[in-house]
């Protein structure tokens, strides 16, 4: 081990960081959807699709879960990607049963659509 400290350090670093595909975190990699949101009893799939036509705030993400097994024990609105406290808005001219908007920055929103698409 003394002969190759750099190689062993590199190996430990690789093992510690995990092997999630690009764009996924170790947290979201185990879920069916990388950016899943449970809101008002419906599952939504997150996206990077910006939306500007938002209506009123209709809720907030209560919990961020880290394991898929936590879903069955979690009450309220939660996500495996978006942090607790993320504000949820209606998208104008679209029913909540089809999609909602999440505030990801100051006056910056992304649309999440019901999953699976009905």
N, C-alpha and C positions, 0 to 999 in steps of 0.2 A: 504494500500500500504506500510505502514511503517513496517508491520509485516514480509513481504516476499520480501525484496529488491533484494535478489539474484535471485529469480524466475522471477521477473519482468525484471531484467537486462538481464537474459538469454533469455526471450521471445523477448525482443526488439532486441537483437543480432541476433536471428534466423530470425526474420522478415526482418532485415536490410540486411542480406547476401543472401536472396533469396532462391529459391527451385529448382535450375537447376539440372538435373541429373548429376551423376558423370562424369567427363571429359568434361563437357560443362560449358562455362561461361554464365553469365546472358545475355551477348551480343549475343553469338552464339546460344543460346537455341531457339530463335524465328525463326531461319532460317530453310529452308528445308534441308540444308547441314550444319553440324557443322563448317566445314572449307571450305567455298565456295570462289572461285576465279573467277572473270570475267576478261578475258584477250583476247584482240583482238576480242571482240564480241562473244566469246564462254564462256560457264559456265563450270568450272572444280570443281571437288570434291577433297578436300585435303585429305592427308593420312599421316601416320607416316612411310611410306615405304621409306627407304633411297635409294638414287640413287648416283652412283659414276661416271657414264659414261655421263657427261654433255658436251654439246657443247658450242657455243657462247652465250653471254648474248643477249637476244632479247627484253628486256624491263624491266619495274619496276612497282610495285604496286603503283598507284598514290594516292589512298585513302583507308582508313579503315572505313567502315560504321558500324554503331551500331544498326540500325533499318532496318528491311526488307523493310519497306516503302521507305527508301532512295534509293533503287536500281533503281527505275524508274526515279529518278532525278539526278543520278550520271553518269557523262561522264568519259570515259577512263577506265583504269584498276583499279579494286578495289577488296577488300576482306572483309569478316566479321570477319576474324580471324588473318590473317597475316598483320603486320603493313605497313603503307605507307613507301616506300623506299625499300621494299623487292625486291631483284633482281630476275628476271625471266630468265631462260636459256632453250635452247632446250635440249632434251634428244637425244643423238646420236642414229642413226638407228631407230628413231621413229618420225613420222610426228607430227608437232605441233597440228594438228587437233585431235590427240589421247591423247597426254599428254605433260606436260612441267615439269620443275624442278624449285623449289624455294630454294634460299639460306637462310637457317635458322641459320647459324653460319659460322664461318670462314672455308671455304671449306667443309661445311656440307650442303647437299641438300636432299630435299624430293620430291617425284614425286606426281603430281596432275594430275588426269585423267579427260578427258572430261565427262560431266554429262548432260543428261543421256548418258550412253554408247551407242554408235551407232553401 
